[in-house]
């Protein structure tokens, strides 16, 4: 029997032999703490957008950042146009590495008042769902985006929700999750909740996006709990030392609610050495989790 590099890494981590493993330090044997299953990864936005797939995987391993969401149109080249053979090659590259392909980031949205445009977006998303299955990831990110003049907001909300339900039903047969990024004019959390109240399909989830609108209304705690029960396997953050967003508080909320998914860096800066910067973000994430667990 042959073992992949990921199999070896998992085995070493379980035995305590993997030095520098990016997962959190374990509690006493037989005991776990809220937040222990949460992991840190990278969205290929700014940091990673120009890395071809072998370089992307190698750089993530070097930075001990062992999960990635592949944003569409970037240099990795993982797009719906790949052949079956190419899809198998992508899946094999990740299986032979320590890096988990967490998901694909499409740019599809379902807010347009033109039904032809919406139908095209739905069909394009279905192609991403099939691709995600074929390359070994678990879900596809989509966007709600915006409202239009002379179109009632509730009409747009219902249209987005119905589109997501159709996609969730389609995703079922491929074992995939449809992840609605909190984005654009629809980013206020009451709006996202209204969309998700319609999009009840179990394969549709919220991808928290760490926006300024998270802090509006009654604040981050109320907004967080408004949609926490619909969180999917991914959420997005910017650099964790950012001053205008309470990342320590967000990590506390995630730990308290025992979030078990991926916190994914969607960077907002362009450092001279992104691999070193990514490694620093991994360390900062672990520090924040540890602080939240001990509070």
Secondary structure, DSSP 8 states (H G I E B T S, - for coil): ----HHHHHHHHHHHT--TT-SS----STT---TTTT-EEEEESSSSSTT--HHHHHHHHHHTT--EEEEETTSTT---TT--HHHHHHHHHHHHTSS-EEEEEEEEEE---S-HHHHHHHHHHHHHHHHHHHHHT--EEEEE-----TTS-HHHHHHHHHHHHHHHHHHHHTTT-EEEEE--GGG-SHHHHHHHHHH---TTEEEE----GGGGSTT-HHHHHHHHGGGB-SEEEE--TT-TTS-HHHHHHHHHHTT--SEEEE------S-HHHHHHHHHHHHHHHHHHHHH-
